[in-house]
């Protein structure tokens, strides 16, 4: 895919869900199902792919870089 291609609406929505803070357990998972119409498993598959997508980095560098740091820290602990 070309670098200058836009992110899909769903990809932007996944990043928007991740950008928010969530009040308690279950709220984020409920938003995944209600707002995006996908399971938490599918959500995290999409999110993980987005972390490696330069278009996502260009769209929301703060969120993508924060999540990349979290992912890298988890990998180092394994």
PyMOL Python script that loads the backbone (N, CA, C, O; Angstrom):
from pymol import cmd

cmd.read_pdbstr("""\
ATOM      1  N   UNK A   1       0.831  -1.179   0.000  1.00  0.00           N
ATOM      2  CA  UNK A   1       0.000   0.000   0.000  1.00  0.00           C
ATOM      3  C   UNK A   1       0.878   1.245   0.000  1.00  0.00           C
ATOM      4  O   UNK A   1       1.890   1.278   0.700  1.00  0.00           O
ATOM      5  N   UNK A   2       0.521   2.248  -0.753  1.00  0.00           N
ATOM      6  CA  UNK A   2       1.352   3.452  -0.774  1.00  0.00           C
ATOM      7  C   UNK A   2       1.322   4.169   0.568  1.00  0.00           C
ATOM      8  O   UNK A   2       0.316   4.172   1.277  1.00  0.00           O
ATOM      9  N   UNK A   3       2.443   4.768   0.888  1.00  0.00           N
ATOM     10  CA  UNK A   3       2.564   5.474   2.163  1.00  0.00           C
ATOM     11  C   UNK A   3       1.544   6.592   2.285  1.00  0.00           C
ATOM     12  O   UNK A   3       1.040   6.843   3.380  1.00  0.00           O
ATOM     13  N   UNK A   4       1.227   7.274   1.183  1.00  0.00           N
ATOM     14  CA  UNK A   4       0.345   8.429   1.257  1.00  0.00           C
ATOM     15  C   UNK A   4      -1.138   8.051   1.242  1.00  0.00           C
ATOM     16  O   UNK A   4      -1.998   8.930   1.295  1.00  0.00           O
ATOM     17  N   UNK A   5      -1.448   6.751   1.172  1.00  0.00           N
ATOM     18  CA  UNK A   5      -2.836   6.319   1.219  1.00  0.00           C
ATOM     19  C   UNK A   5      -3.413   6.633   2.599  1.00  0.00           C
ATOM     20  O   UNK A   5      -2.723   6.538   3.614  1.00  0.00           O
ATOM     21  N   UNK A   6      -4.668   7.001   2.611  1.00  0.00           N
ATOM     22  CA  UNK A   6      -5.331   7.319   3.873  1.00  0.00           C
ATOM     23  C   UNK A   6      -5.604   6.055   4.674  1.00  0.00           C
ATOM     24  O   UNK A   6      -5.776   4.972   4.115  1.00  0.00           O
ATOM     25  N   UNK A   7      -5.640   6.211   5.985  1.00  0.00           N
ATOM     26  CA  UNK A   7      -6.106   5.120   6.829  1.00  0.00           C
ATOM     27  C   UNK A   7      -7.601   4.954   6.604  1.00  0.00           C
ATOM     28  O   UNK A   7      -8.297   5.917   6.282  1.00  0.00           O
ATOM     29  N   UNK A   8      -8.086   3.749   6.769  1.00  0.00           N
ATOM     30  CA  UNK A   8      -9.524   3.524   6.637  1.00  0.00           C
ATOM     31  C   UNK A   8     -10.241   4.162   7.832  1.00  0.00           C
ATOM     32  O   UNK A   8      -9.636   4.476   8.857  1.00  0.00           O
ATOM     33  N   UNK A   9     -11.528   4.337   7.659  1.00  0.00           N
ATOM     34  CA  UNK A   9     -12.334   4.885   8.753  1.00  0.00           C
ATOM     35  C   UNK A   9     -12.238   3.986   9.983  1.00  0.00           C
ATOM     36  O   UNK A   9     -12.146   4.475  11.109  1.00  0.00           O
ATOM     37  N   UNK A  10     -12.260   2.659   9.763  1.00  0.00           N
ATOM     38  CA  UNK A  10     -12.149   1.737  10.892  1.00  0.00           C
ATOM     39  C   UNK A  10     -10.800   1.869  11.582  1.00  0.00           C
ATOM     40  O   UNK A  10     -10.735   1.850  12.811  1.00  0.00           O
ATOM     41  N   UNK A  11      -9.717   2.004  10.814  1.00  0.00           N
ATOM     42  CA  UNK A  11      -8.394   2.170  11.422  1.00  0.00           C
ATOM     43  C   UNK A  11      -8.335   3.437  12.265  1.00  0.00           C
ATOM     44  O   UNK A  11      -7.792   3.425  13.369  1.00  0.00           O
ATOM     45  N   UNK A  12      -8.891   4.525  11.750  1.00  0.00           N
ATOM     46  CA  UNK A  12      -8.923   5.774  12.532  1.00  0.00           C
ATOM     47  C   UNK A  12      -9.765   5.607  13.787  1.00  0.00           C
ATOM     48  O   UNK A  12      -9.426   6.153  14.837  1.00  0.00           O
ATOM     49  N   UNK A  13     -10.868   4.853  13.689  1.00  0.00           N
ATOM     50  CA  UNK A  13     -11.731   4.618  14.847  1.00  0.00           C
ATOM     51  C   UNK A  13     -11.019   3.780  15.907  1.00  0.00           C
ATOM     52  O   UNK A  13     -11.171   4.031  17.102  1.00  0.00           O
ATOM     53  N   UNK A  14     -10.241   2.784  15.472  1.00  0.00           N
ATOM     54  CA  UNK A  14      -9.470   1.970  16.421  1.00  0.00           C
ATOM     55  C   UNK A  14      -8.481   2.862  17.181  1.00  0.00           C
ATOM     56  O   UNK A  14      -8.362   2.755  18.402  1.00  0.00           O
ATOM     57  N   UNK A  15      -7.784   3.725  16.476  1.00  0.00           N
ATOM     58  CA  UNK A  15      -6.843   4.634  17.147  1.00  0.00           C
ATOM     59  C   UNK A  15      -7.574   5.592  18.086  1.00  0.00           C
ATOM     60  O   UNK A  15      -7.053   5.929  19.149  1.00  0.00           O
ATOM     61  N   UNK A  16      -8.763   6.031  17.709  1.00  0.00           N
ATOM     62  CA  UNK A  16      -9.542   6.938  18.568  1.00  0.00           C
ATOM     63  C   UNK A  16      -9.961   6.234  19.860  1.00  0.00           C
ATOM     64  O   UNK A  16      -9.929   6.838  20.932  1.00  0.00           O
ATOM     65  N   UNK A  17     -10.354   4.964  19.762  1.00  0.00           N
ATOM     66  CA  UNK A  17     -10.709   4.201  20.968  1.00  0.00           C
ATOM     67  C   UNK A  17      -9.486   4.084  21.864  1.00  0.00           C
ATOM     68  O   UNK A  17      -9.591   4.221  23.083  1.00  0.00           O
ATOM     69  N   UNK A  18      -8.345   3.835  21.277  1.00  0.00           N
ATOM     70  CA  UNK A  18      -7.117   3.648  22.052  1.00  0.00           C
ATOM     71  C   UNK A  18      -6.652   4.954  22.700  1.00  0.00           C
ATOM     72  O   UNK A  18      -5.998   4.929  23.742  1.00  0.00           O
ATOM     73  N   UNK A  19      -6.979   6.069  22.102  1.00  0.00           N
ATOM     74  CA  UNK A  19      -6.563   7.376  22.607  1.00  0.00           C
ATOM     75  C   UNK A  19      -7.314   7.760  23.883  1.00  0.00           C
ATOM     76  O   UNK A  19      -6.794   8.493  24.723  1.00  0.00           O
ATOM     77  N   UNK A  20      -8.526   7.261  24.014  1.00  0.00           N
ATOM     78  CA  UNK A  20      -9.360   7.637  25.163  1.00  0.00           C
ATOM     79  C   UNK A  20      -8.881   6.984  26.450  1.00  0.00           C
ATOM     80  O   UNK A  20      -8.157   5.988  26.434  1.00  0.00           O
ATOM     81  N   UNK A  21      -9.307   7.574  27.575  1.00  0.00           N
ATOM     82  CA  UNK A  21      -9.102   6.898  28.858  1.00  0.00           C
ATOM     83  C   UNK A  21     -10.444   6.269  29.227  1.00  0.00           C
ATOM     84  O   UNK A  21     -11.502   6.800  28.890  1.00  0.00           O
ATOM     85  N   UNK A  22     -10.389   5.147  29.914  1.00  0.00           N
ATOM     86  CA  UNK A  22     -11.592   4.363  30.171  1.00  0.00           C
ATOM     87  C   UNK A  22     -11.861   4.294  31.665  1.00  0.00           C
ATOM     88  O   UNK A  22     -10.937   4.077  32.449  1.00  0.00           O
ATOM     89  N   UNK A  23     -13.118   4.477  32.072  1.00  0.00           N
ATOM     90  CA  UNK A  23     -13.455   4.596  33.496  1.00  0.00           C
ATOM     91  C   UNK A  23     -13.303   3.322  34.305  1.00  0.00           C
ATOM     92  O   UNK A  23     -13.005   3.386  35.497  1.00  0.00           O
ATOM     93  N   UNK A  24     -13.499   2.167  33.687  1.00  0.00           N
ATOM     94  CA  UNK A  24     -13.399   0.946  34.480  1.00  0.00           C
ATOM     95  C   UNK A  24     -13.350  -0.272  33.603  1.00  0.00           C
ATOM     96  O   UNK A  24     -13.391  -0.175  32.376  1.00  0.00           O
ATOM     97  N   UNK A  25     -13.261  -1.427  34.239  1.00  0.00           N
ATOM     98  CA  UNK A  25     -13.168  -2.670  33.481  1.00  0.00           C
ATOM     99  C   UNK A  25     -14.418  -2.876  32.619  1.00  0.00           C
ATOM    100  O   UNK A  25     -15.541  -2.639  33.063  1.00  0.00           O
ATOM    101  N   UNK A  26     -14.205  -3.309  31.413  1.00  0.00           N
ATOM    102  CA  UNK A  26     -15.312  -3.620  30.532  1.00  0.00           C
ATOM    103  C   UNK A  26     -15.764  -2.484  29.637  1.00  0.00           C
ATOM    104  O   UNK A  26     -16.380  -2.734  28.601  1.00  0.00           O
ATOM    105  N   UNK A  27     -15.476  -1.240  30.005  1.00  0.00           N
ATOM    106  CA  UNK A  27     -15.950  -0.101  29.218  1.00  0.00           C
ATOM    107  C   UNK A  27     -15.306  -0.078  27.830  1.00  0.00           C
ATOM    108  O   UNK A  27     -15.982   0.160  26.829  1.00  0.00           O
ATOM    109  N   UNK A  28     -14.019  -0.322  27.781  1.00  0.00           N
ATOM    110  CA  UNK A  28     -13.308  -0.304  26.502  1.00  0.00           C
ATOM    111  C   UNK A  28     -13.790  -1.456  25.612  1.00  0.00           C
ATOM    112  O   UNK A  28     -14.010  -1.269  24.416  1.00  0.00           O
ATOM    113  N   UNK A  29     -13.953  -2.645  26.199  1.00  0.00           N
ATOM    114  CA  UNK A  29     -14.412  -3.796  25.434  1.00  0.00           C
ATOM    115  C   UNK A  29     -15.825  -3.561  24.904  1.00  0.00           C
ATOM    116  O   UNK A  29     -16.143  -3.962  23.784  1.00  0.00           O
ATOM    117  N   UNK A  30     -16.672  -2.913  25.704  1.00  0.00           N
ATOM    118  CA  UNK A  30     -18.031  -2.576  25.263  1.00  0.00           C
ATOM    119  C   UNK A  30     -17.973  -1.619  24.077  1.00  0.00           C
ATOM    120  O   UNK A  30     -18.732  -1.771  23.120  1.00  0.00           O
ATOM    121  N   UNK A  31     -17.078  -0.635  24.133  1.00  0.00           N
ATOM    122  CA  UNK A  31     -16.919   0.318  23.026  1.00  0.00           C
ATOM    123  C   UNK A  31     -16.450  -0.396  21.766  1.00  0.00           C
ATOM    124  O   UNK A  31     -16.886  -0.058  20.665  1.00  0.00           O
ATOM    125  N   UNK A  32     -15.565  -1.381  21.915  1.00  0.00           N
ATOM    126  CA  UNK A  32     -15.092  -2.145  20.755  1.00  0.00           C
ATOM    127  C   UNK A  32     -16.273  -2.792  20.040  1.00  0.00           C
ATOM    128  O   UNK A  32     -16.375  -2.749  18.814  1.00  0.00           O
ATOM    129  N   UNK A  33     -17.146  -3.382  20.815  1.00  0.00           N
ATOM    130  CA  UNK A  33     -18.290  -4.085  20.230  1.00  0.00           C
ATOM    131  C   UNK A  33     -19.339  -3.117  19.696  1.00  0.00           C
ATOM    132  O   UNK A  33     -19.849  -3.297  18.590  1.00  0.00           O
ATOM    133  N   UNK A  34     -19.665  -2.082  20.486  1.00  0.00           N
ATOM    134  CA  UNK A  34     -20.760  -1.186  20.122  1.00  0.00           C
ATOM    135  C   UNK A  34     -20.357  -0.170  19.052  1.00  0.00           C
ATOM    136  O   UNK A  34     -21.102   0.049  18.097  1.00  0.00           O
ATOM    137  N   UNK A  35     -19.192   0.448  19.204  1.00  0.00           N
ATOM    138  CA  UNK A  35     -18.785   1.491  18.272  1.00  0.00           C
ATOM    139  C   UNK A  35     -18.161   0.926  16.997  1.00  0.00           C
ATOM    140  O   UNK A  35     -18.374   1.447  15.902  1.00  0.00           O
ATOM    141  N   UNK A  36     -17.391  -0.144  17.158  1.00  0.00           N
ATOM    142  CA  UNK A  36     -16.661  -0.682  16.012  1.00  0.00           C
ATOM    143  C   UNK A  36     -17.286  -1.950  15.445  1.00  0.00           C
ATOM    144  O   UNK A  36     -17.024  -2.318  14.301  1.00  0.00           O
ATOM    145  N   UNK A  37     -18.115  -2.617  16.250  1.00  0.00           N
ATOM    146  CA  UNK A  37     -18.758  -3.835  15.798  1.00  0.00           C
ATOM    147  C   UNK A  37     -17.802  -5.007  15.650  1.00  0.00           C
ATOM    148  O   UNK A  37     -18.022  -5.889  14.820  1.00  0.00           O
ATOM    149  N   UNK A  38     -16.737  -5.021  16.455  1.00  0.00           N
ATOM    150  CA  UNK A  38     -15.761  -6.117  16.384  1.00  0.00           C
ATOM    151  C   UNK A  38     -15.454  -6.641  17.783  1.00  0.00           C
ATOM    152  O   UNK A  38     -15.657  -5.949  18.780  1.00  0.00           O
ATOM    153  N   UNK A  39     -14.970  -7.854  17.837  1.00  0.00           N
ATOM    154  CA  UNK A  39     -14.610  -8.463  19.123  1.00  0.00           C
ATOM    155  C   UNK A  39     -13.306  -7.858  19.633  1.00  0.00           C
ATOM    156  O   UNK A  39     -12.518  -7.322  18.854  1.00  0.00           O
ATOM    157  N   UNK A  40     -13.081  -7.944  20.940  1.00  0.00           N
ATOM    158  CA  UNK A  40     -11.796  -7.479  21.476  1.00  0.00           C
ATOM    159  C   UNK A  40     -10.596  -8.166  20.823  1.00  0.00           C
ATOM    160  O   UNK A  40      -9.570  -7.526  20.594  1.00  0.00           O
ATOM    161  N   UNK A  41     -10.713  -9.455  20.521  1.00  0.00           N
ATOM    162  CA  UNK A  41      -9.606 -10.166  19.864  1.00  0.00           C
ATOM    163  C   UNK A  41      -9.286  -9.530  18.519  1.00  0.00           C
ATOM    164  O   UNK A  41      -8.123  -9.270  18.214  1.00  0.00           O
ATOM    165  N   UNK A  42     -10.318  -9.279  17.711  1.00  0.00           N
ATOM    166  CA  UNK A  42     -10.111  -8.667  16.394  1.00  0.00           C
ATOM    167  C   UNK A  42      -9.569  -7.248  16.545  1.00  0.00           C
ATOM    168  O   UNK A  42      -8.712  -6.818  15.774  1.00  0.00           O
ATOM    169  N   UNK A  43     -10.076  -6.526  17.544  1.00  0.00           N
ATOM    170  CA  UNK A  43      -9.612  -5.159  17.809  1.00  0.00           C
ATOM    171  C   UNK A  43      -8.099  -5.142  18.028  1.00  0.00           C
ATOM    172  O   UNK A  43      -7.383  -4.345  17.424  1.00  0.00           O
ATOM    173  N   UNK A  44      -7.629  -6.027  18.895  1.00  0.00           N
ATOM    174  CA  UNK A  44      -6.201  -6.029  19.205  1.00  0.00           C
ATOM    175  C   UNK A  44      -5.363  -6.517  18.022  1.00  0.00           C
ATOM    176  O   UNK A  44      -4.215  -6.099  17.871  1.00  0.00           O
ATOM    177  N   UNK A  45      -5.912  -7.387  17.190  1.00  0.00           N
ATOM    178  CA  UNK A  45      -5.203  -7.778  15.962  1.00  0.00           C
ATOM    179  C   UNK A  45      -5.029  -6.556  15.053  1.00  0.00           C
ATOM    180  O   UNK A  45      -3.942  -6.308  14.533  1.00  0.00           O
ATOM    181  N   UNK A  46      -6.109  -5.804  14.870  1.00  0.00           N
ATOM    182  CA  UNK A  46      -6.049  -4.601  14.031  1.00  0.00           C
ATOM    183  C   UNK A  46      -5.095  -3.569  14.624  1.00  0.00           C
ATOM    184  O   UNK A  46      -4.285  -2.976  13.912  1.00  0.00           O
ATOM    185  N   UNK A  47      -5.200  -3.362  15.939  1.00  0.00           N
ATOM    186  CA  UNK A  47      -4.352  -2.379  16.603  1.00  0.00           C
ATOM    187  C   UNK A  47      -2.881  -2.737  16.453  1.00  0.00           C
ATOM    188  O   UNK A  47      -2.054  -1.869  16.171  1.00  0.00           O
ATOM    189  N   UNK A  48      -2.552  -4.007  16.639  1.00  0.00           N
ATOM    190  CA  UNK A  48      -1.151  -4.422  16.533  1.00  0.00           C
ATOM    191  C   UNK A  48      -0.617  -4.180  15.126  1.00  0.00           C
ATOM    192  O   UNK A  48       0.527  -3.757  14.959  1.00  0.00           O
ATOM    193  N   UNK A  49      -1.438  -4.447  14.117  1.00  0.00           N
ATOM    194  CA  UNK A  49      -1.023  -4.179  12.738  1.00  0.00           C
ATOM    195  C   UNK A  49      -0.838  -2.678  12.515  1.00  0.00           C
ATOM    196  O   UNK A  49       0.082  -2.258  11.814  1.00  0.00           O
ATOM    197  N   UNK A  50      -1.711  -1.881  13.111  1.00  0.00           N
ATOM    198  CA  UNK A  50      -1.598  -0.427  12.954  1.00  0.00           C
ATOM    199  C   UNK A  50      -0.297   0.114  13.543  1.00  0.00           C
ATOM    200  O   UNK A  50       0.253   1.093  13.038  1.00  0.00           O
ATOM    201  N   UNK A  51       0.192  -0.513  14.602  1.00  0.00           N
ATOM    202  CA  UNK A  51       1.419  -0.027  15.239  1.00  0.00           C
ATOM    203  C   UNK A  51       2.623  -0.138  14.301  1.00  0.00           C
ATOM    204  O   UNK A  51       3.624   0.557  14.480  1.00  0.00           O
ATOM    205  N   UNK A  52       2.519  -1.010  13.307  1.00  0.00           N
ATOM    206  CA  UNK A  52       3.599  -1.168  12.335  1.00  0.00           C
ATOM    207  C   UNK A  52       3.329  -0.423  11.037  1.00  0.00           C
ATOM    208  O   UNK A  52       4.098  -0.542  10.083  1.00  0.00           O
ATOM    209  N   UNK A  53       2.250   0.341  10.991  1.00  0.00           N
ATOM    210  CA  UNK A  53       1.828   1.040   9.771  1.00  0.00           C
ATOM    211  C   UNK A  53       2.256   2.512   9.862  1.00  0.00           C
ATOM    212  O   UNK A  53       1.832   3.239  10.760  1.00  0.00           O
ATOM    213  N   UNK A  54       3.090   2.929   8.929  1.00  0.00           N
ATOM    214  CA  UNK A  54       3.583   4.315   8.955  1.00  0.00           C
ATOM    215  C   UNK A  54       2.456   5.331   8.787  1.00  0.00           C
ATOM    216  O   UNK A  54       2.574   6.463   9.254  1.00  0.00           O
ATOM    217  N   UNK A  55       1.366   4.942   8.126  1.00  0.00           N
ATOM    218  CA  UNK A  55       0.226   5.858   7.996  1.00  0.00           C
ATOM    219  C   UNK A  55      -0.410   6.128   9.345  1.00  0.00           C
ATOM    220  O   UNK A  55      -0.841   7.247   9.621  1.00  0.00           O
ATOM    221  N   UNK A  56      -0.470   5.103  10.191  1.00  0.00           N
ATOM    222  CA  UNK A  56      -1.015   5.282  11.537  1.00  0.00           C
ATOM    223  C   UNK A  56      -0.107   6.202  12.346  1.00  0.00           C
ATOM    224  O   UNK A  56      -0.585   7.064  13.084  1.00  0.00           O
ATOM    225  N   UNK A  57       1.199   6.018  12.205  1.00  0.00           N
ATOM    226  CA  UNK A  57       2.152   6.884  12.902  1.00  0.00           C
ATOM    227  C   UNK A  57       1.977   8.337  12.465  1.00  0.00           C
ATOM    228  O   UNK A  57       2.008   9.246  13.294  1.00  0.00           O
ATOM    229  N   UNK A  58       1.797   8.553  11.178  1.00  0.00           N
ATOM    230  CA  UNK A  58       1.599   9.915  10.678  1.00  0.00           C
ATOM    231  C   UNK A  58       0.276  10.499  11.162  1.00  0.00           C
ATOM    232  O   UNK A  58       0.187  11.698  11.429  1.00  0.00           O
ATOM    233  N   UNK A  59      -0.751   9.659  11.278  1.00  0.00           N
ATOM    234  CA  UNK A  59      -2.084  10.113  11.687  1.00  0.00           C
ATOM    235  C   UNK A  59      -2.126  10.469  13.171  1.00  0.00           C
ATOM    236  O   UNK A  59      -2.713  11.485  13.543  1.00  0.00           O
ATOM    237  N   UNK A  60      -1.509   9.645  14.026  1.00  0.00           N
ATOM    238  CA  UNK A  60      -1.587   9.842  15.483  1.00  0.00           C
ATOM    239  C   UNK A  60      -0.276   9.423  16.133  1.00  0.00           C
ATOM    240  O   UNK A  60      -0.203   8.379  16.781  1.00  0.00           O
ATOM    241  N   UNK A  61       0.766  10.247  15.957  1.00  0.00           N
ATOM    242  CA  UNK A  61       2.091   9.833  16.453  1.00  0.00           C
ATOM    243  C   UNK A  61       2.162   9.628  17.963  1.00  0.00           C
ATOM    244  O   UNK A  61       2.892   8.753  18.429  1.00  0.00           O
ATOM    245  N   UNK A  62       1.425  10.411  18.729  1.00  0.00           N
ATOM    246  CA  UNK A  62       1.499  10.279  20.188  1.00  0.00           C
ATOM    247  C   UNK A  62       0.977   8.915  20.627  1.00  0.00           C
ATOM    248  O   UNK A  62       1.636   8.211  21.393  1.00  0.00           O
ATOM    249  N   UNK A  63      -0.196   8.546  20.147  1.00  0.00           N
ATOM    250  CA  UNK A  63      -0.789   7.266  20.527  1.00  0.00           C
ATOM    251  C   UNK A  63       0.038   6.099  20.008  1.00  0.00           C
ATOM    252  O   UNK A  63       0.315   5.163  20.758  1.00  0.00           O
ATOM    253  N   UNK A  64       0.436   6.136  18.747  1.00  0.00           N
ATOM    254  CA  UNK A  64       1.183   5.021  18.157  1.00  0.00           C
ATOM    255  C   UNK A  64       2.533   4.852  18.861  1.00  0.00           C
ATOM    256  O   UNK A  64       2.926   3.727  19.170  1.00  0.00           O
ATOM    257  N   UNK A  65       3.230   5.926  19.111  1.00  0.00           N
ATOM    258  CA  UNK A  65       4.531   5.805  19.788  1.00  0.00           C
ATOM    259  C   UNK A  65       4.367   5.295  21.219  1.00  0.00           C
ATOM    260  O   UNK A  65       5.183   4.496  21.680  1.00  0.00           O
ATOM    261  N   UNK A  66       3.330   5.741  21.929  1.00  0.00           N
ATOM    262  CA  UNK A  66       3.081   5.250  23.294  1.00  0.00           C
ATOM    263  C   UNK A  66       2.824   3.744  23.264  1.00  0.00           C
ATOM    264  O   UNK A  66       3.381   2.998  24.069  1.00  0.00           O
ATOM    265  N   UNK A  67       1.990   3.310  22.347  1.00  0.00           N
ATOM    266  CA  UNK A  67       1.665   1.888  22.271  1.00  0.00           C
ATOM    267  C   UNK A  67       2.849   1.049  21.805  1.00  0.00           C
ATOM    268  O   UNK A  67       3.006  -0.094  22.237  1.00  0.00           O
ATOM    269  N   UNK A  68       3.678   1.599  20.935  1.00  0.00           N
ATOM    270  CA  UNK A  68       4.893   0.877  20.527  1.00  0.00           C
ATOM    271  C   UNK A  68       5.810   0.678  21.730  1.00  0.00           C
ATOM    272  O   UNK A  68       6.405  -0.389  21.883  1.00  0.00           O
ATOM    273  N   UNK A  69       5.932   1.690  22.582  1.00  0.00           N
ATOM    274  CA  UNK A  69       6.777   1.559  23.782  1.00  0.00           C
ATOM    275  C   UNK A  69       6.225   0.482  24.708  1.00  0.00           C
ATOM    276  O   UNK A  69       6.986  -0.325  25.242  1.00  0.00           O
ATOM    277  N   UNK A  70       4.908   0.462  24.903  1.00  0.00           N
ATOM    278  CA  UNK A  70       4.280  -0.557  25.751  1.00  0.00           C
ATOM    279  C   UNK A  70       4.524  -1.948  25.172  1.00  0.00           C
ATOM    280  O   UNK A  70       4.896  -2.871  25.897  1.00  0.00           O
ATOM    281  N   UNK A  71       4.315  -2.095  23.872  1.00  0.00           N
ATOM    282  CA  UNK A  71       4.513  -3.396  23.217  1.00  0.00           C
ATOM    283  C   UNK A  71       5.962  -3.848  23.344  1.00  0.00           C
ATOM    284  O   UNK A  71       6.230  -5.009  23.654  1.00  0.00           O
ATOM    285  N   UNK A  72       6.904  -2.923  23.103  1.00  0.00           N
ATOM    286  CA  UNK A  72       8.320  -3.274  23.193  1.00  0.00           C
ATOM    287  C   UNK A  72       8.700  -3.692  24.615  1.00  0.00           C
ATOM    288  O   UNK A  72       9.474  -4.630  24.806  1.00  0.00           O
ATOM    289  N   UNK A  73       8.151  -2.989  25.610  1.00  0.00           N
ATOM    290  CA  UNK A  73       8.448  -3.334  27.001  1.00  0.00           C
ATOM    291  C   UNK A  73       7.914  -4.736  27.338  1.00  0.00           C
ATOM    292  O   UNK A  73       8.569  -5.500  28.046  1.00  0.00           O
ATOM    293  N   UNK A  74       6.732  -5.063  26.829  1.00  0.00           N
ATOM    294  CA  UNK A  74       6.168  -6.402  27.068  1.00  0.00           C
ATOM    295  C   UNK A  74       7.027  -7.468  26.408  1.00  0.00           C
ATOM    296  O   UNK A  74       7.257  -8.530  26.986  1.00  0.00           O
ATOM    297  N   UNK A  75       7.502  -7.191  25.205  1.00  0.00           N
ATOM    298  CA  UNK A  75       8.343  -8.177  24.510  1.00  0.00           C
ATOM    299  C   UNK A  75       9.646  -8.402  25.256  1.00  0.00           C
ATOM    300  O   UNK A  75      10.139  -9.528  25.324  1.00  0.00           O
ATOM    301  N   UNK A  76      10.201  -7.346  25.811  1.00  0.00           N
ATOM    302  CA  UNK A  76      11.465  -7.479  26.546  1.00  0.00           C
ATOM    303  C   UNK A  76      11.295  -8.305  27.820  1.00  0.00           C
ATOM    304  O   UNK A  76      12.229  -8.988  28.239  1.00  0.00           O
ATOM    305  N   UNK A  77      10.122  -8.251  28.434  1.00  0.00           N
ATOM    306  CA  UNK A  77       9.867  -9.005  29.666  1.00  0.00           C
ATOM    307  C   UNK A  77       9.682 -10.492  29.406  1.00  0.00           C
ATOM    308  O   UNK A  77       9.790 -11.290  30.336  1.00  0.00           O
ATOM    309  N   UNK A  78       9.408 -10.884  28.175  1.00  0.00           N
ATOM    310  CA  UNK A  78       9.177 -12.315  27.876  1.00  0.00           C
ATOM    311  C   UNK A  78      10.458 -13.089  27.805  1.00  0.00           C
ATOM    312  O   UNK A  78      10.438 -14.296  27.564  1.00  0.00           O
TER     313      UNK A  78
END
""", "prot")
cmd.dss("prot")
cmd.show_as("cartoon", "prot")
cmd.util.cbc("prot")
cmd.orient("prot")
